[in-house]
């Protein structure tokens, strides 16, 4: 899924996305029900399958990254899980084929990197499956702490995490983020966050949630990271959900 990052890096020498997979580097293992909004997406592509994350935002819609639906024909969507694979933890697994990507998605600059996937039927909520709230207003969230989660790579060139990982990051300003990335890729629709101990999303975490630790509100969608790798602790870049709330509500009817 981070094919687009390779193009972006080659052109701008700036960003490294997590197109094929991503995991939380230096994260912790989640407990059952800790992230009931977390979705796991196994994506059917012409060349095989890829892994992304997503956020359950209603009983029939999942929000993910725009690059995660590139060339996709179907999605195996797993909700309520901690283990990457398994059947005995209260998970729900469905196959979805309907999705909407932002009309102005641009893979070269990783802009408008959001999409919504429609589940084939509404899911029942439980202690392990619940939607996450969308934000209201236009708060920048600078200096707020937020949690990122996913099954992505645990180190550069490693394997995906067998259990859901998470890490607490601090939101930084876009001007500060632009010191790490080419300013052309850090737009007002981008939000950046950084870990204090080199925590970072990585390949496979793409499309996953960045959620305010205190208020449990979805503020970001994992979009891209630095070309130099996940383990350096550099800021991760996310689609800023406040900039897409109206689009999400219009497309989903929420």
PyMOL commands that set and color helices and strands:
alter all, ss='L'
color gray80, all
select helices_A, chain A and resi 3-12+66-69+174-177+183-185+230-232+241-243+245-252
alter helices_A, ss='H'
color red, helices_A
select strands_A, chain A and resi 15-17+28-29+38-45+48-56+61-64+74-79+92-96+98-101+115-118+133-134+145-150+165-172+190-194+209-212+217-226+236-240
alter strands_A, ss='S'
color yellow, strands_A
deselect
rebuild
show_as cartoon
